[in-house]
Amino acid sequence: MESLAFFAVFIISLTVIGGPLAVALTYLPPRLLPAAVLKIFAVLISLIAIFIGAMLIINVNSIGARVTGLFGAGCGLFAIYRVIRKISKNK
């Protein structure tokens, strides 16, 4: 039962931490890492947050899980929006 609790915490933390982390990666200056690497990491982390957030919204019946899923998915969508906006400004 302890391993199930660890697995649940891992899944929820991917959404709660992944969404804001992806948004934070979009605000980092490109002098720390190349801009392409930051954009790829931001998109990958935000896709994970969106996917797991959608699974929490659809499959779990509690309001707390739905709010957590909405938060992670919303942050992930915002991060992808910022990456796309940065790409279109560079062209």
Backbone torsions as a table, in degrees:
resi	resn	phi	psi	omega
1	MET	NA	-28.9	179.9
2	GLU	-67.1	-38.3	179.9
3	SER	-67.8	-32.0	176.4
4	LEU	-66.3	-39.3	177.4
5	ALA	-65.4	-40.8	177.0
6	PHE	-63.3	-40.4	179.3
7	PHE	-64.7	-41.1	178.4
8	ALA	-65.0	-41.6	177.9
9	VAL	-64.6	-39.1	178.6
10	PHE	-63.1	-43.9	-179.6
11	ILE	-64.9	-45.7	-178.6
12	ILE	-69.0	-36.2	179.9
13	SER	-69.0	-28.8	175.3
14	LEU	-61.4	-35.8	179.4
15	THR	-79.1	-46.3	-174.7
16	VAL	-69.7	-38.5	-178.5
17	ILE	-91.5	-34.0	-175.8
18	GLY	-65.5	-41.3	-179.6
19	GLY	-63.1	-56.1	178.1
20	PRO	-64.0	-31.1	177.0
21	LEU	-65.1	-39.7	177.9
22	ALA	-65.8	-38.9	176.5
23	VAL	-65.4	-41.3	179.4
24	ALA	-63.4	-35.4	178.1
25	LEU	-64.8	-28.3	179.0
26	THR	-74.4	-19.9	179.4
27	TYR	-93.4	-9.0	-179.6
28	LEU	-69.5	140.9	176.5
29	PRO	-72.2	146.2	-176.2
30	PRO	-72.0	1.1	178.9
31	ARG	-76.3	-22.2	178.5
32	LEU	-73.9	-47.6	175.4
33	LEU	-134.9	158.7	174.6
34	PRO	-59.5	147.5	-175.7
35	ALA	-60.5	-36.5	-179.3
36	ALA	-65.3	-38.3	179.1
37	VAL	-66.7	-42.1	177.6
38	LEU	-61.8	-41.6	-179.6
39	LYS	-66.7	-40.6	179.8
40	ILE	-65.5	-45.6	177.3
41	PHE	-61.3	-41.7	-179.7
42	ALA	-63.1	-42.9	-179.6
43	VAL	-68.6	-42.2	179.8
44	LEU	-63.8	-46.4	180.0
45	ILE	-65.8	-39.5	180.0
46	SER	-69.9	-33.6	176.0
47	LEU	-65.3	-38.7	176.2
48	ILE	-63.9	-44.8	179.9
49	ALA	-64.1	-39.3	179.2
50	ILE	-66.5	-45.4	-178.3
51	PHE	-62.9	-48.8	-178.7
52	ILE	-70.3	-35.5	175.8
53	GLY	-62.4	-40.7	177.4
54	ALA	-65.1	-38.8	177.4
55	MET	-65.1	-38.3	176.7
56	LEU	-65.9	-40.5	-179.8
57	ILE	-65.8	-43.0	-174.0
58	ILE	-78.2	-44.9	-167.9
59	ASN	-93.2	-25.3	-174.7
60	VAL	-97.7	141.9	-172.4
61	ASN	-97.6	-1.1	-178.0
62	SER	-93.5	152.8	-178.3
63	ILE	-70.4	-32.6	179.4
64	GLY	-64.2	-41.3	178.3
65	ALA	-68.0	-36.0	178.6
66	ARG	-68.1	-40.2	177.5
67	VAL	-65.3	-42.1	177.4
68	THR	-62.0	-43.4	177.8
69	GLY	-64.3	-41.0	177.1
70	LEU	-64.4	-40.0	178.8
71	PHE	-62.6	-48.8	-179.4
72	GLY	-65.3	-43.9	-179.8
73	ALA	-67.6	-38.5	178.4
74	GLY	-64.6	-44.0	176.9
75	CYS	-64.1	-39.7	178.5
76	GLY	-64.4	-42.5	178.0
77	LEU	-65.0	-39.9	178.0
78	PHE	-64.4	-38.4	178.4
79	ALA	-65.5	-42.5	177.6
80	ILE	-64.9	-38.4	176.6
81	TYR	-60.6	-42.8	-179.9
82	ARG	-66.8	-38.4	178.8
83	VAL	-66.0	-43.4	179.8
84	ILE	-65.6	-38.8	178.9
85	ARG	-65.7	-38.1	177.1
86	LYS	-66.8	-38.0	-180.0
87	ILE	-66.6	-41.9	-178.3
88	SER	-71.0	-27.2	176.9
89	LYS	-72.5	-28.6	-178.0
90	ASN	-75.6	-18.6	-177.4
91	LYS	-84.9	NA	NA
